[in-house]
């Protein structure tokens, strides 16, 4: 078992790292201050670099590379900030993966090339006011018509809402109860009856739009059916890969925090010497580094074992849960090492801590991941309603 990246992957990582460090820090600061998403000009630049849709099928217009290749690029950009990396996340680990695996060929070939070209962002629309962790409680409903579906309902906590041009909408497509009635439609911004609420003001994730979405008799053509009723399990299998992207965002924030604080503790002096010379600081740095490396290995295991397919729920949940808890701890330790400077908005650590906390909420709370892990260990799902 070889844990080293091959020469092509090392070159990919170095290319992504040089690009991120040279072109993204100033943009990241501007987007944090303005709470604006990545502009179209930079999306075009990402496409030019070949960073969008790295792991999407080549036959449908993607780059046909591995999930690990996508993780490598995402980590390097997310070290700068999650906001500037978010288009990479969406194009490699977002709902476009469900489309790539389950959508009709015509829809795949219509959407994937546009995602890879930076012309289209597709967001997932799953949660509702009364359906978060209990995803099968969703009430949004699509009624079949002669030409497709009439969709009604409300969605909440959709990252990219209002900014993305396309949405993978989880909804009820039949009268069957629970998961058996759930499928997914592709809904486009601008369809009549599809509207957005006010943008959320979140603790972190500035520059990643989020708002309520409303569907009032939205007419969705039949060719926009991604997964029919009864396909909830398929949708969640694709969502397991989203968890690996979520994990990588956490990993990158933590690695960026460690990189920054290492320079700080070497330069910051107290009692006449750099604070890195104090054993208490050394112990904390070692603990941070060990946790980061353990997280990286869990993520690599999940995406490598998935190969060109989708990861197991156990491995993706382990990677996400560990990374989500790890980044909160590492970012907090880095802030503490910097003292008052870490708590100041003049320095980037307080932003890292704010962004760190969100990933353990987004994409499935950490406690839900632990339930998933235990279910995989004992070989059965737990009914939370009983």
C-alpha positions as CSV (number, residue, x, y, z in Angstrom):
1,X,0.0,0.0,0.0
2,X,1.6,3.2,-1.2
3,X,0.4,6.4,0.5
4,X,2.5,8.7,-1.7
5,X,0.9,10.8,-4.5
6,X,2.2,9.8,-7.9
7,X,4.2,12.3,-10.0
8,X,1.1,13.5,-11.9
9,X,-0.8,14.2,-8.7
10,X,2.2,15.9,-7.2
11,X,2.4,18.2,-10.3
12,X,-1.4,18.8,-10.1
13,X,-1.1,19.8,-6.4
14,X,1.9,22.1,-7.1
15,X,0.0,23.8,-10.0
16,X,-3.1,24.3,-7.9
17,X,-1.0,25.6,-5.0
18,X,0.9,28.1,-7.1
19,X,-2.3,29.4,-8.7
20,X,-4.1,29.7,-5.3
21,X,-1.3,31.5,-3.6
22,X,-0.6,33.9,-6.5
23,X,-4.2,34.8,-7.6
24,X,-6.6,34.2,-4.8
25,X,-5.6,35.8,-1.4
26,X,-6.7,39.4,-2.3
27,X,-9.9,38.1,-3.9
28,X,-10.6,36.1,-0.8
29,X,-10.3,39.2,1.4
30,X,-12.6,41.2,-0.9
31,X,-15.3,38.5,-0.9
32,X,-15.1,38.1,2.9
33,X,-15.6,41.8,3.3
34,X,-18.4,42.1,0.8
35,X,-20.0,38.7,1.3
36,X,-20.0,38.3,-2.4
37,X,-19.6,35.0,-4.4
38,X,-16.7,34.3,-6.7
39,X,-17.2,36.5,-9.8
40,X,-17.7,35.1,-13.3
41,X,-14.2,36.3,-14.4
42,X,-12.6,34.0,-11.8
43,X,-15.0,31.1,-12.7
44,X,-13.6,31.4,-16.3
45,X,-10.1,31.4,-14.9
46,X,-10.8,28.2,-13.0
47,X,-12.2,26.6,-16.2
48,X,-9.1,27.7,-18.1
49,X,-6.9,26.0,-15.4
50,X,-9.0,22.8,-15.7
51,X,-10.1,22.9,-12.1
52,X,-13.9,22.6,-12.7
53,X,-15.4,19.1,-13.0
54,X,-12.1,17.4,-12.7
55,X,-13.8,14.1,-11.7
56,X,-16.8,14.3,-14.0
57,X,-17.0,11.7,-16.8
58,X,-15.0,12.5,-19.8
59,X,-17.7,11.1,-22.1
60,X,-20.1,13.7,-20.9
61,X,-17.7,16.6,-21.1
62,X,-15.8,16.3,-17.8
63,X,-12.1,15.9,-17.3
64,X,-12.4,12.2,-16.4
65,X,-9.9,12.3,-13.5
66,X,-10.2,10.7,-10.1
67,X,-12.0,11.9,-7.0
68,X,-8.6,12.1,-5.3
69,X,-7.4,14.5,-8.0
70,X,-10.4,16.7,-7.2
71,X,-9.6,16.5,-3.5
72,X,-6.0,17.6,-4.1
73,X,-7.1,20.7,-6.1
74,X,-10.0,21.6,-3.7
75,X,-7.7,21.5,-0.7
76,X,-5.1,23.9,-2.2
77,X,-7.8,26.5,-3.1
78,X,-9.7,26.1,0.2
79,X,-6.5,26.8,2.2
80,X,-6.9,30.3,1.0
81,X,-10.7,30.4,1.9
82,X,-13.7,28.2,1.5
83,X,-15.4,30.9,-0.5
84,X,-12.9,31.0,-3.4
85,X,-12.9,27.2,-3.4
86,X,-16.7,26.8,-3.4
87,X,-17.0,26.6,-7.2
88,X,-14.5,23.7,-7.2
89,X,-16.5,22.1,-4.4
90,X,-19.8,22.4,-6.4
91,X,-18.4,21.2,-9.7
92,X,-16.6,18.2,-8.2
93,X,-18.5,17.1,-5.2
94,X,-21.9,18.9,-5.4
95,X,-25.2,17.7,-6.9
96,X,-23.6,17.6,-10.4
97,X,-22.3,14.1,-9.3
98,X,-25.9,12.9,-8.9
99,X,-26.6,14.2,-12.3
100,X,-23.5,12.6,-13.7
101,X,-24.5,9.2,-12.3
102,X,-28.3,9.1,-12.6
103,X,-29.6,11.7,-15.1
104,X,-30.6,10.9,-18.7
105,X,-27.8,11.1,-21.2
106,X,-29.3,14.2,-22.9
107,X,-29.4,16.1,-19.7
108,X,-25.9,15.1,-18.7
109,X,-24.5,16.3,-22.0
110,X,-26.4,19.5,-21.7
111,X,-25.2,20.4,-18.2
112,X,-21.8,18.9,-17.6
113,X,-19.9,20.8,-20.4
114,X,-21.3,24.1,-19.1
115,X,-20.2,23.3,-15.5
116,X,-16.7,22.5,-16.7
117,X,-16.6,25.7,-18.8
118,X,-17.6,27.8,-15.7
119,X,-20.9,28.8,-17.3
120,X,-23.2,26.9,-14.9
121,X,-23.3,26.4,-11.2
122,X,-25.6,23.6,-9.9
123,X,-26.7,23.7,-6.2
124,X,-28.4,21.0,-4.1
125,X,-31.9,21.8,-2.7
126,X,-32.7,19.3,0.0
127,X,-33.5,20.8,3.4
128,X,-36.9,22.4,4.3
129,X,-38.2,24.3,7.3
130,X,-39.3,21.0,8.9
131,X,-36.9,18.6,7.2
132,X,-33.2,18.9,8.0
133,X,-31.6,15.8,9.5
134,X,-35.0,14.1,9.0
135,X,-34.6,14.4,5.3
136,X,-37.4,12.0,4.5
137,X,-39.9,14.4,6.1
138,X,-39.7,16.8,3.2
139,X,-43.0,18.1,1.9
140,X,-42.1,19.7,-1.5
141,X,-44.2,17.9,-4.0
142,X,-44.2,17.6,-7.8
143,X,-47.4,16.4,-9.5
144,X,-47.1,14.7,-12.9
145,X,-48.5,16.5,-15.9
146,X,-48.7,15.8,-19.6
147,X,-45.4,17.5,-20.3
148,X,-43.6,16.9,-17.0
149,X,-44.2,18.0,-13.4
150,X,-45.8,20.9,-11.4
151,X,-43.6,21.6,-8.4
152,X,-44.7,23.3,-5.2
153,X,-42.9,23.7,-1.9
154,X,-40.3,25.6,0.1
155,X,-36.6,24.9,0.6
156,X,-34.1,26.2,3.1
157,X,-30.3,26.2,3.8
158,X,-29.4,25.8,0.1
159,X,-25.7,26.8,-0.3
160,X,-25.6,28.8,-3.6
161,X,-29.3,29.7,-3.5
162,X,-30.1,32.8,-5.6
163,X,-26.6,32.6,-7.3
164,X,-26.6,29.2,-8.9
165,X,-28.3,28.8,-12.2
166,X,-29.5,25.3,-11.6
167,X,-30.8,23.3,-8.7
168,X,-31.1,19.6,-7.9
169,X,-34.4,19.6,-6.0
170,X,-35.3,16.7,-3.7
171,X,-39.1,16.4,-3.7
172,X,-42.0,14.0,-3.5
173,X,-42.9,12.5,-6.8
174,X,-45.5,10.0,-5.6
175,X,-48.0,9.4,-2.8
176,X,-45.7,6.8,-1.2
177,X,-44.7,7.6,2.3
178,X,-41.2,8.3,3.5
179,X,-38.2,7.7,1.3
180,X,-40.3,5.7,-1.2
181,X,-42.0,8.8,-2.5
182,X,-38.9,10.9,-2.9
183,X,-36.9,11.6,-6.1
184,X,-35.2,14.7,-7.7
185,X,-35.8,17.2,-10.5
186,X,-33.5,19.6,-12.1
187,X,-35.0,23.1,-11.8
188,X,-33.5,26.2,-13.5
189,X,-33.3,29.7,-12.2
190,X,-35.8,31.9,-14.0
191,X,-38.6,29.3,-14.3
192,X,-41.9,30.9,-13.7
193,X,-43.0,30.5,-10.1
194,X,-39.5,29.9,-8.8
195,X,-38.4,32.7,-6.4
196,X,-35.9,33.4,-3.6
197,X,-36.2,34.9,-0.1
198,X,-33.7,37.3,1.5
199,X,-30.1,36.2,1.8
200,X,-29.1,34.7,5.2
201,X,-26.5,36.5,7.3
202,X,-24.4,33.6,8.6
203,X,-21.6,33.4,11.2
204,X,-19.2,32.2,8.5
205,X,-19.4,31.1,4.9
206,X,-19.4,34.8,3.8
207,X,-19.6,34.8,0.0
208,X,-21.5,31.5,-0.2
209,X,-25.1,32.6,-0.8
210,X,-27.9,30.9,1.2
211,X,-31.6,31.7,1.3
212,X,-35.1,30.2,1.2
213,X,-36.4,29.1,-2.2
214,X,-40.1,29.0,-3.1
215,X,-41.8,26.8,-5.8
216,X,-45.3,28.0,-6.8
217,X,-46.7,25.8,-9.6
218,X,-43.3,25.6,-11.3
219,X,-43.6,23.7,-14.6
220,X,-40.6,21.4,-14.8
221,X,-40.2,19.5,-18.2
222,X,-40.2,15.7,-18.1
223,X,-36.6,15.6,-19.4
224,X,-35.5,17.3,-16.2
225,X,-36.2,14.2,-14.1
226,X,-33.0,13.1,-12.4
227,X,-34.3,10.3,-10.1
228,X,-37.9,9.1,-10.0
229,X,-39.8,8.3,-6.8
230,X,-38.1,5.6,-4.8
231,X,-34.6,6.8,-5.7
232,X,-33.8,8.4,-2.4
233,X,-31.2,5.8,-1.7
234,X,-29.4,6.6,-5.0
235,X,-29.5,10.3,-4.2
236,X,-27.9,9.7,-0.8
237,X,-25.2,7.5,-2.3
238,X,-24.2,10.5,-4.4
239,X,-24.4,12.7,-1.4
240,X,-21.8,10.5,0.3
241,X,-19.3,12.0,-2.2
242,X,-20.5,15.5,-1.2
243,X,-19.4,14.6,2.3
244,X,-15.9,14.0,1.0
245,X,-15.9,17.5,-0.4
246,X,-17.2,18.8,2.9
247,X,-14.4,16.9,4.7
248,X,-11.8,18.4,2.4
249,X,-13.0,22.0,3.1
250,X,-12.5,21.2,6.8
251,X,-9.1,19.7,6.1
252,X,-8.0,22.7,4.1
253,X,-9.1,25.3,6.8
254,X,-7.2,23.3,9.4
255,X,-4.1,23.0,7.3
256,X,-4.2,26.7,6.4
257,X,-4.5,27.5,10.1
258,X,-1.5,25.4,11.0
259,X,0.6,26.8,8.2
260,X,-0.2,30.4,9.3
261,X,0.3,29.8,13.0
262,X,3.7,28.0,12.4
263,X,5.0,31.2,10.9
264,X,3.5,33.2,13.7
265,X,5.0,31.2,16.5
266,X,8.5,31.3,14.9
267,X,8.3,35.1,14.7
268,X,6.4,36.1,17.8
269,X,8.7,36.6,20.8
270,X,7.8,36.6,24.5
271,X,10.2,36.4,27.5
272,X,13.1,37.1,25.0
273,X,12.6,34.1,22.7
274,X,10.2,32.8,19.9
275,X,7.1,31.2,21.5
276,X,7.7,28.1,19.5
277,X,10.6,27.4,22.0
278,X,8.1,26.8,24.8
279,X,7.2,23.2,25.3
280,X,3.4,23.9,25.7
281,X,3.4,25.5,22.2
282,X,5.3,22.5,20.8
283,X,2.8,20.0,22.2
284,X,-0.1,21.9,20.8
285,X,1.4,22.2,17.3
286,X,2.2,18.4,17.3
287,X,-1.4,17.6,18.3
288,X,-2.8,19.9,15.5
289,X,-0.5,18.3,12.9
290,X,-1.4,14.7,13.9
291,X,-5.1,15.4,13.7
292,X,-4.8,17.1,10.3
293,X,-2.8,14.1,8.9
294,X,-5.3,11.6,10.3
295,X,-8.1,13.5,8.7
296,X,-6.3,13.6,5.3
297,X,-5.8,9.8,5.4
298,X,-9.5,9.2,6.2
299,X,-10.5,11.4,3.2
300,X,-8.0,9.8,0.9
301,X,-9.3,6.3,1.9
302,X,-12.9,7.2,1.2
303,X,-12.2,8.7,-2.3
304,X,-9.6,6.1,-3.3
305,X,-11.8,3.2,-2.3
306,X,-14.6,4.8,-4.3
307,X,-12.4,4.7,-7.4
308,X,-14.5,6.1,-10.3
309,X,-17.8,5.4,-8.4
310,X,-19.3,6.5,-5.1
311,X,-17.8,6.1,-1.6
312,X,-19.3,3.9,1.1
313,X,-21.5,5.7,3.7
314,X,-19.3,4.4,6.5
315,X,-16.0,5.8,5.0
316,X,-17.5,9.1,3.9
317,X,-19.2,9.6,7.2
318,X,-16.0,8.8,9.2
319,X,-14.1,11.2,7.0
320,X,-16.7,14.0,7.4
321,X,-17.3,13.5,11.1
322,X,-13.6,13.4,12.0
323,X,-12.7,16.4,9.8
324,X,-15.6,18.5,11.1
325,X,-14.6,18.0,14.7
326,X,-10.9,18.2,13.9
327,X,-11.1,21.6,12.2
328,X,-13.0,23.2,15.1
329,X,-10.3,22.0,17.4
330,X,-7.3,23.0,15.2
331,X,-8.7,26.4,14.3
332,X,-9.4,27.1,18.0
333,X,-5.9,26.0,19.0
334,X,-4.4,28.2,16.3
335,X,-6.4,31.2,17.4
336,X,-5.4,30.6,21.0
337,X,-1.7,30.4,20.1
338,X,-2.0,33.8,18.5
339,X,-3.7,35.4,21.5
340,X,-5.3,38.7,20.9
341,X,-4.0,38.8,17.3
342,X,-5.9,35.6,16.6
343,X,-9.1,37.2,17.9
344,X,-8.6,40.4,15.8
345,X,-10.3,40.8,12.4
346,X,-7.1,42.3,11.2
347,X,-5.8,38.7,11.0
348,X,-7.3,35.7,9.2
349,X,-7.6,33.3,12.1
350,X,-10.9,34.4,13.5
351,X,-12.5,33.9,10.0
352,X,-11.0,30.4,9.9
353,X,-12.7,29.6,13.2
354,X,-16.0,30.9,12.0
355,X,-15.8,29.0,8.7
356,X,-14.6,25.9,10.5
357,X,-17.7,25.6,12.6
358,X,-20.1,25.5,9.7
359,X,-18.9,22.4,8.0
360,X,-20.1,20.2,10.9
361,X,-23.6,21.5,10.3
362,X,-23.7,21.6,6.5
363,X,-24.1,18.3,4.6
364,X,-25.3,16.4,7.6
365,X,-24.6,17.2,11.3
366,X,-21.7,15.4,13.0
367,X,-24.1,13.4,15.2
368,X,-25.9,12.1,12.2
369,X,-22.6,10.9,10.8
370,X,-21.9,9.0,13.9
371,X,-25.3,7.3,13.6
372,X,-24.5,6.4,10.0
373,X,-21.2,4.9,11.1
374,X,-22.8,2.8,13.8
375,X,-25.5,1.6,11.4
376,X,-22.7,0.5,9.0
377,X,-20.9,-1.3,11.8
378,X,-24.0,-3.3,12.9
379,X,-25.4,-3.8,9.4
380,X,-28.8,-2.1,9.9
381,X,-30.4,1.4,9.8
382,X,-31.8,2.9,13.0
383,X,-35.4,4.2,12.9
384,X,-35.2,7.5,14.7
385,X,-39.0,7.7,14.9
386,X,-39.4,4.7,17.2
